[in-house]
Amino acid sequence: MNKEKTKEIIKPGWHKLIDKAYAITDMLSFAEIKDITTNHSMLQIHFDSALDNSQQYVLDCISYKIERESAKICEECGLNGFRRKDILHSPCLCTVCYTIQYNEKMESVSPQVTNQEPQ
Ligand SMILES: [Zn+2]
């Protein structure tokens, strides 16, 4: 999977984290990205396994660090956010994106509101 294909799947707020992961692979000869997915609304970088234990440790630390960062970055816009447990799948959102999604959700489940008195 390449960087552009990954960005088609992952929401735009996390694209900088994807760039960061690929920048790391440019610096470390043993770091090769196998896949990028989301798990529990956090970004997961999957590296090819390294042959060397210390190299594997470095790769695991990088994955962990990026995962923790994604838990604090709005997946829609990239501002500071946190996981919103009252929306299905607990997306990580800033206040503005959260409000938009929350309103959309409420509009889809609420009866139509009108200013007419009930008949
Ligand atoms: Zn946002």
Backbone and ligand atoms as CSV (ligand in chain L), in Angstrom:
chain,resi,resn,atom,element,x,y,z
A,1,MET,N,N,0.842,-1.201,0.000
A,1,MET,CA,C,0.000,0.000,0.000
A,1,MET,C,C,0.879,1.254,0.000
A,2,ASN,N,N,0.581,2.192,-0.922
A,2,ASN,CA,C,1.400,3.401,-0.943
A,2,ASN,C,C,0.698,4.551,-0.217
A,3,LYS,N,N,1.434,5.649,-0.088
A,3,LYS,CA,C,0.963,6.775,0.717
A,3,LYS,C,C,-0.343,7.360,0.173
A,4,GLU,N,N,-0.426,7.513,-1.146
A,4,GLU,CA,C,-1.621,8.139,-1.723
A,4,GLU,C,C,-2.855,7.263,-1.555
A,5,LYS,N,N,-2.681,5.951,-1.754
A,5,LYS,CA,C,-3.798,5.020,-1.565
A,5,LYS,C,C,-4.273,5.059,-0.111
A,6,THR,N,N,-3.305,5.131,0.814
A,6,THR,CA,C,-3.652,5.165,2.234
A,6,THR,C,C,-4.476,6.402,2.548
A,7,LYS,N,N,-4.097,7.526,1.947
A,7,LYS,CA,C,-4.806,8.779,2.227
A,7,LYS,C,C,-6.236,8.782,1.692
A,8,GLU,N,N,-6.525,7.909,0.714
A,8,GLU,CA,C,-7.898,7.810,0.231
A,8,GLU,C,C,-8.790,7.134,1.268
A,9,ILE,N,N,-8.184,6.339,2.118
A,9,ILE,CA,C,-8.950,5.562,3.101
A,9,ILE,C,C,-9.014,6.281,4.447
A,10,ILE,N,N,-7.901,6.899,4.834
A,10,ILE,CA,C,-7.809,7.531,6.151
A,10,ILE,C,C,-8.309,8.979,6.055
A,11,LYS,N,N,-9.047,9.426,7.068
A,11,LYS,CA,C,-9.616,10.783,7.085
A,11,LYS,C,C,-8.502,11.846,7.038
A,12,PRO,N,N,-8.798,13.037,6.432
A,12,PRO,CA,C,-7.753,14.037,6.176
A,12,PRO,C,C,-7.021,14.577,7.414
A,13,GLY,N,N,-7.673,14.591,8.560
A,13,GLY,CA,C,-7.017,15.123,9.759
A,13,GLY,C,C,-5.769,14.356,10.153
A,14,TRP,N,N,-5.662,13.122,9.719
A,14,TRP,CA,C,-4.516,12.282,10.083
A,14,TRP,C,C,-3.477,12.160,8.969
A,15,HIS,N,N,-3.671,12.889,7.882
A,15,HIS,CA,C,-2.725,12.758,6.763
A,15,HIS,C,C,-1.308,13.190,7.138
A,16,LYS,N,N,-1.196,14.174,8.067
A,16,LYS,CA,C,0.148,14.580,8.497
A,16,LYS,C,C,0.858,13.446,9.239
A,17,LEU,N,N,0.085,12.654,9.976
A,17,LEU,CA,C,0.684,11.513,10.684
A,17,LEU,C,C,1.153,10.456,9.678
A,18,ILE,N,N,0.404,10.302,8.604
A,18,ILE,CA,C,0.805,9.351,7.556
A,18,ILE,C,C,2.102,9.837,6.902
A,19,ASP,N,N,2.163,11.155,6.626
A,19,ASP,CA,C,3.400,11.726,6.063
A,19,ASP,C,C,4.575,11.478,7.003
A,20,LYS,N,N,4.319,11.645,8.298
A,20,LYS,CA,C,5.376,11.439,9.287
A,20,LYS,C,C,5.873,9.979,9.254
A,21,ALA,N,N,4.925,9.058,9.197
A,21,ALA,CA,C,5.301,7.634,9.165
A,21,ALA,C,C,6.162,7.335,7.934
A,22,TYR,N,N,5.773,7.900,6.784
A,22,TYR,CA,C,6.552,7.641,5.566
A,22,TYR,C,C,7.904,8.354,5.604
A,23,ALA,N,N,7.941,9.535,6.272
A,23,ALA,CA,C,9.223,10.238,6.411
A,23,ALA,C,C,10.196,9.411,7.247
A,24,ILE,N,N,9.668,8.710,8.241
A,24,ILE,CA,C,10.507,7.849,9.084
A,24,ILE,C,C,11.080,6.696,8.262
A,25,THR,N,N,10.243,6.125,7.393
A,25,THR,CA,C,10.743,5.008,6.583
A,25,THR,C,C,11.846,5.477,5.622
A,26,ASP,N,N,11.805,6.767,5.253
A,26,ASP,CA,C,12.881,7.295,4.399
A,26,ASP,C,C,14.200,7.384,5.158
A,27,MET,N,N,14.105,7.573,6.496
A,27,MET,CA,C,15.316,7.730,7.308
A,27,MET,C,C,15.879,6.401,7.802
A,28,LEU,N,N,14.992,5.427,8.020
A,28,LEU,CA,C,15.431,4.146,8.583
A,28,LEU,C,C,15.377,3.069,7.498
A,29,SER,N,N,16.528,2.509,7.183
A,29,SER,CA,C,16.580,1.533,6.089
A,29,SER,C,C,15.755,0.287,6.384
A,30,PHE,N,N,15.597,-0.040,7.677
A,30,PHE,CA,C,14.870,-1.278,8.019
A,30,PHE,C,C,13.370,-1.067,8.196
A,31,ALA,N,N,12.909,0.195,8.104
A,31,ALA,CA,C,11.482,0.471,8.306
A,31,ALA,C,C,10.747,0.450,6.975
A,32,GLU,N,N,9.827,-0.469,6.852
A,32,GLU,CA,C,9.025,-0.612,5.633
A,32,GLU,C,C,7.561,-0.731,6.053
A,33,ILE,N,N,6.726,0.176,5.565
A,33,ILE,CA,C,5.317,0.150,5.970
A,33,ILE,C,C,4.575,-0.928,5.183
A,34,LYS,N,N,3.924,-1.809,5.937
A,34,LYS,CA,C,3.158,-2.890,5.311
A,34,LYS,C,C,1.726,-2.427,5.073
A,35,ASP,N,N,1.170,-1.734,6.079
A,35,ASP,CA,C,-0.230,-1.325,5.990
A,35,ASP,C,C,-0.500,-0.223,7.009
A,36,ILE,N,N,-1.508,0.597,6.737
A,36,ILE,CA,C,-1.962,1.594,7.707
A,36,ILE,C,C,-3.459,1.428,7.848
A,37,THR,N,N,-3.910,1.218,9.073
A,37,THR,CA,C,-5.332,0.979,9.317
A,37,THR,C,C,-5.763,1.827,10.514
A,38,THR,N,N,-7.045,1.732,10.864
A,38,THR,CA,C,-7.490,2.322,12.124
A,38,THR,C,C,-7.985,1.205,13.024
A,39,ASN,N,N,-7.768,1.405,14.312
A,39,ASN,CA,C,-8.207,0.429,15.293
A,39,ASN,C,C,-8.684,1.195,16.518
A,40,HIS,N,N,-9.935,0.980,16.922
A,40,HIS,CA,C,-10.517,1.735,18.040
A,40,HIS,C,C,-10.323,3.237,17.839
A,41,SER,N,N,-10.580,3.699,16.616
A,41,SER,CA,C,-10.472,5.128,16.282
A,41,SER,C,C,-9.077,5.699,16.501
A,42,MET,N,N,-8.072,4.886,16.351
A,42,MET,CA,C,-6.698,5.380,16.379
A,42,MET,C,C,-5.971,4.850,15.142
A,43,LEU,N,N,-4.951,5.607,14.742
A,43,LEU,CA,C,-4.213,5.236,13.539
A,43,LEU,C,C,-3.172,4.169,13.876
A,44,GLN,N,N,-3.144,3.102,13.076
A,44,GLN,CA,C,-2.214,2.002,13.329
A,44,GLN,C,C,-1.269,1.871,12.136
A,45,ILE,N,N,0.020,2.044,12.407
A,45,ILE,CA,C,1.025,1.839,11.377
A,45,ILE,C,C,1.559,0.413,11.540
A,46,HIS,N,N,1.439,-0.374,10.497
A,46,HIS,CA,C,1.960,-1.748,10.543
A,46,HIS,C,C,3.230,-1.793,9.710
A,47,PHE,N,N,4.348,-2.042,10.373
A,47,PHE,CA,C,5.618,-2.183,9.656
A,47,PHE,C,C,5.873,-3.642,9.343
A,48,ASP,N,N,6.638,-3.879,8.287
A,48,ASP,CA,C,7.151,-5.233,8.070
A,48,ASP,C,C,8.029,-5.583,9.255
A,49,SER,N,N,7.982,-6.828,9.703
A,49,SER,CA,C,8.797,-7.232,10.846
A,49,SER,C,C,10.272,-7.073,10.530
A,50,ALA,N,N,11.011,-6.558,11.513
A,50,ALA,CA,C,12.460,-6.435,11.360
A,50,ALA,C,C,13.111,-7.738,11.819
A,51,LEU,N,N,14.288,-8.024,11.288
A,51,LEU,CA,C,14.983,-9.255,11.667
A,51,LEU,C,C,15.660,-9.094,13.018
A,52,ASP,N,N,16.037,-7.871,13.316
A,52,ASP,CA,C,16.821,-7.586,14.507
A,52,ASP,C,C,15.888,-7.127,15.649
A,53,ASN,N,N,16.120,-7.619,16.864
A,53,ASN,CA,C,15.252,-7.264,17.995
A,53,ASN,C,C,15.230,-5.781,18.292
A,54,SER,N,N,16.392,-5.144,18.255
A,54,SER,CA,C,16.436,-3.722,18.593
A,54,SER,C,C,15.759,-2.891,17.505
A,55,GLN,N,N,15.881,-3.323,16.266
A,55,GLN,CA,C,15.169,-2.634,15.185
A,55,GLN,C,C,13.660,-2.799,15.359
A,56,GLN,N,N,13.232,-4.011,15.724
A,56,GLN,CA,C,11.809,-4.261,15.943
A,56,GLN,C,C,11.277,-3.377,17.063
A,57,TYR,N,N,12.108,-3.206,18.095
A,57,TYR,CA,C,11.707,-2.355,19.219
A,57,TYR,C,C,11.472,-0.919,18.751
A,58,VAL,N,N,12.361,-0.422,17.916
A,58,VAL,CA,C,12.222,0.934,17.382
A,58,VAL,C,C,10.925,1.053,16.580
A,59,LEU,N,N,10.649,0.071,15.742
A,59,LEU,CA,C,9.423,0.103,14.922
A,59,LEU,C,C,8.170,0.077,15.797
A,60,ASP,N,N,8.199,-0.767,16.834
A,60,ASP,CA,C,7.047,-0.849,17.742
A,60,ASP,C,C,6.825,0.484,18.457
A,61,CYS,N,N,7.920,1.133,18.847
A,61,CYS,CA,C,7.816,2.431,19.531
A,61,CYS,C,C,7.230,3.499,18.595
A,62,ILE,N,N,7.656,3.480,17.343
A,62,ILE,CA,C,7.142,4.464,16.372
A,62,ILE,C,C,5.640,4.246,16.181
A,63,SER,N,N,5.224,2.998,16.007
A,63,SER,CA,C,3.790,2.698,15.845
A,63,SER,C,C,3.000,3.182,17.051
A,64,TYR,N,N,3.553,2.912,18.230
A,64,TYR,CA,C,2.864,3.293,19.463
A,64,TYR,C,C,2.741,4.809,19.568
A,65,LYS,N,N,3.835,5.515,19.263
A,65,LYS,CA,C,3.852,6.975,19.365
A,65,LYS,C,C,2.818,7.595,18.409
A,66,ILE,N,N,2.767,7.101,17.181
A,66,ILE,CA,C,1.824,7.650,16.204
A,66,ILE,C,C,0.385,7.316,16.619
A,67,GLU,N,N,0.193,6.132,17.150
A,67,GLU,CA,C,-1.140,5.758,17.631
A,67,GLU,C,C,-1.598,6.722,18.731
A,68,ARG,N,N,-0.705,7.009,19.686
A,68,ARG,CA,C,-1.067,7.925,20.779
A,68,ARG,C,C,-1.337,9.333,20.246
A,69,GLU,N,N,-0.561,9.763,19.278
A,69,GLU,CA,C,-0.796,11.098,18.695
A,69,GLU,C,C,-2.167,11.155,18.023
A,70,SER,N,N,-2.526,10.083,17.315
A,70,SER,CA,C,-3.806,10.090,16.592
A,70,SER,C,C,-4.984,10.173,17.558
A,71,ALA,N,N,-4.791,9.737,18.795
A,71,ALA,CA,C,-5.868,9.791,19.788
A,71,ALA,C,C,-6.120,11.215,20.272
A,72,LYS,N,N,-5.258,12.156,19.875
A,72,LYS,CA,C,-5.407,13.547,20.317
A,72,LYS,C,C,-5.555,14.510,19.140
A,73,ILE,N,N,-5.698,13.968,17.926
A,73,ILE,CA,C,-5.814,14.811,16.734
A,73,ILE,C,C,-7.139,14.512,16.045
A,74,CYS,N,N,-7.902,15.581,15.752
A,74,CYS,CA,C,-9.195,15.413,15.066
A,74,CYS,C,C,-8.963,14.730,13.719
A,75,GLU,N,N,-9.637,13.591,13.503
A,75,GLU,CA,C,-9.423,12.843,12.264
A,75,GLU,C,C,-10.004,13.562,11.044
A,76,GLU,N,N,-10.902,14.536,11.269
A,76,GLU,CA,C,-11.503,15.260,10.149
A,76,GLU,C,C,-10.647,16.443,9.701
A,77,CYS,N,N,-10.106,17.221,10.676
A,77,CYS,CA,C,-9.459,18.481,10.297
A,77,CYS,C,C,-8.034,18.640,10.826
A,78,GLY,N,N,-7.595,17.797,11.744
A,78,GLY,CA,C,-6.213,17.873,12.210
A,78,GLY,C,C,-5.983,18.775,13.411
A,79,LEU,N,N,-7.031,19.432,13.910
A,79,LEU,CA,C,-6.868,20.224,15.137
A,79,LEU,C,C,-6.853,19.294,16.349
A,80,ASN,N,N,-6.630,19.876,17.534
A,80,ASN,CA,C,-6.670,19.055,18.743
A,80,ASN,C,C,-8.059,18.461,18.929
A,81,GLY,N,N,-8.103,17.199,19.258
A,81,GLY,CA,C,-9.388,16.543,19.477
A,81,GLY,C,C,-9.253,15.448,20.502
A,82,PHE,N,N,-10.366,14.825,20.790
A,82,PHE,CA,C,-10.302,13.605,21.594
A,82,PHE,C,C,-11.443,12.684,21.212
A,83,ARG,N,N,-11.399,11.468,21.690
A,83,ARG,CA,C,-12.353,10.453,21.258
A,83,ARG,C,C,-13.722,10.747,21.851
A,84,ARG,N,N,-14.736,10.735,20.988
A,84,ARG,CA,C,-16.098,11.065,21.391
A,84,ARG,C,C,-16.879,9.777,21.549
A,85,LYS,N,N,-17.048,9.358,22.787
A,85,LYS,CA,C,-17.645,8.047,23.040
A,85,LYS,C,C,-19.155,8.014,22.809
A,86,ASP,N,N,-19.800,9.212,22.707
A,86,ASP,CA,C,-21.242,9.196,22.466
A,86,ASP,C,C,-21.595,9.156,20.978
A,87,ILE,N,N,-20.590,9.033,20.114
A,87,ILE,CA,C,-20.842,8.791,18.695
A,87,ILE,C,C,-20.329,7.384,18.390
A,88,LEU,N,N,-21.079,6.677,17.523
A,88,LEU,CA,C,-20.716,5.300,17.175
A,88,LEU,C,C,-19.251,5.215,16.725
A,89,HIS,N,N,-18.523,4.238,17.196
A,89,HIS,CA,C,-17.110,3.983,16.911
A,89,HIS,C,C,-16.180,5.030,17.518
A,90,SER,N,N,-16.689,5.910,18.397
A,90,SER,CA,C,-15.872,6.888,19.133
A,90,SER,C,C,-14.826,7.592,18.269
A,91,PRO,N,N,-15.267,8.334,17.243
A,91,PRO,CA,C,-14.251,9.020,16.427
A,91,PRO,C,C,-13.515,10.082,17.236
A,92,CYS,N,N,-12.268,10.357,16.853
A,92,CYS,CA,C,-11.476,11.396,17.510
A,92,CYS,C,C,-11.761,12.713,16.786
A,93,LEU,N,N,-12.375,13.672,17.511
A,93,LEU,CA,C,-12.837,14.893,16.852
A,93,LEU,C,C,-12.541,16.125,17.706
A,94,CYS,N,N,-12.336,17.271,17.039
A,94,CYS,CA,C,-12.261,18.551,17.740
A,94,CYS,C,C,-13.691,18.991,18.063
A,95,THR,N,N,-13.842,20.091,18.772
A,95,THR,CA,C,-15.179,20.514,19.200
A,95,THR,C,C,-16.082,20.846,18.010
A,96,VAL,N,N,-15.533,21.534,17.000
A,96,VAL,CA,C,-16.347,21.928,15.841
A,96,VAL,C,C,-16.816,20.694,15.067
A,97,CYS,N,N,-15.900,19.793,14.742
A,97,CYS,CA,C,-16.272,18.599,13.971
A,97,CYS,C,C,-17.207,17.700,14.776
A,98,TYR,N,N,-16.992,17.672,16.084
A,98,TYR,CA,C,-17.869,16.892,16.951
A,98,TYR,C,C,-19.285,17.454,16.895
A,99,THR,N,N,-19.417,18.783,16.989
A,99,THR,CA,C,-20.734,19.418,16.968
A,99,THR,C,C,-21.455,19.114,15.657
A,100,ILE,N,N,-20.714,19.218,14.550
A,100,ILE,CA,C,-21.319,18.934,13.234
A,100,ILE,C,C,-21.830,17.495,13.183
A,101,GLN,N,N,-20.970,16.553,13.604
A,101,GLN,CA,C,-21.380,15.143,13.527
A,101,GLN,C,C,-22.505,14.824,14.500
A,102,TYR,N,N,-22.436,15.459,15.665
A,102,TYR,CA,C,-23.467,15.205,16.664
A,102,TYR,C,C,-24.819,15.718,16.160
A,103,ASN,N,N,-24.830,16.912,15.581
A,103,ASN,CA,C,-26.071,17.471,15.032
A,103,ASN,C,C,-26.631,16.590,13.928
A,104,GLU,N,N,-25.753,16.122,13.030
A,104,GLU,CA,C,-26.210,15.250,11.940
A,104,GLU,C,C,-26.861,14.000,12.510
A,105,LYS,N,N,-26.231,13.477,13.550
A,105,LYS,CA,C,-26.755,12.265,14.168
A,105,LYS,C,C,-28.120,12.544,14.797
A,106,MET,N,N,-28.248,13.667,15.518
A,106,MET,CA,C,-29.507,13.977,16.191
A,106,MET,C,C,-30.610,14.249,15.169
A,107,GLU,N,N,-30.266,14.935,14.078
A,107,GLU,CA,C,-31.278,15.207,13.060
A,107,GLU,C,C,-31.786,13.922,12.424
A,108,SER,N,N,-30.923,12.940,12.328
A,108,SER,CA,C,-31.331,11.694,11.690
A,108,SER,C,C,-32.213,10.844,12.608
A,109,VAL,N,N,-32.163,11.073,13.917
A,109,VAL,CA,C,-32.979,10.255,14.823
A,109,VAL,C,C,-34.160,11.013,15.428
A,110,SER,N,N,-34.155,12.357,15.353
A,110,SER,CA,C,-35.242,13.131,15.971
A,110,SER,C,C,-36.413,13.268,15.012
A,111,PRO,N,N,-37.634,13.351,15.546
A,111,PRO,CA,C,-38.768,13.654,14.670
A,111,PRO,C,C,-38.634,15.080,14.153
A,112,GLN,N,N,-39.259,15.335,13.028
A,112,GLN,CA,C,-39.219,16.665,12.425
A,112,GLN,C,C,-39.749,17.702,13.413
A,113,VAL,N,N,-38.987,18.774,13.632
A,113,VAL,CA,C,-39.440,19.820,14.540
A,113,VAL,C,C,-40.064,20.930,13.707
A,114,THR,N,N,-41.280,21.326,14.061
A,114,THR,CA,C,-41.934,22.437,13.349
A,114,THR,C,C,-42.458,23.411,14.386
A,115,ASN,N,N,-42.845,24.586,13.956
A,115,ASN,CA,C,-43.420,25.522,14.908
A,115,ASN,C,C,-44.954,25.463,14.921
A,116,GLN,N,N,-45.494,24.395,14.376
A,116,GLN,CA,C,-46.947,24.189,14.368
A,116,GLN,C,C,-47.384,23.555,15.683
A,117,GLU,N,N,-48.500,24.010,16.193
A,117,GLU,CA,C,-49.084,23.361,17.362
A,117,GLU,C,C,-49.617,21.986,16.944
A,118,PRO,N,N,-49.492,21.021,17.847
A,118,PRO,CA,C,-50.085,19.711,17.493
A,118,PRO,C,C,-51.600,19.844,17.301
A,119,GLN,N,N,-52.155,19.136,16.301
A,119,GLN,CA,C,-53.601,19.239,16.002
A,119,GLN,C,C,-54.406,18.433,17.012
L,1,ZN,ZN,ZN,-11.986,18.831,13.576
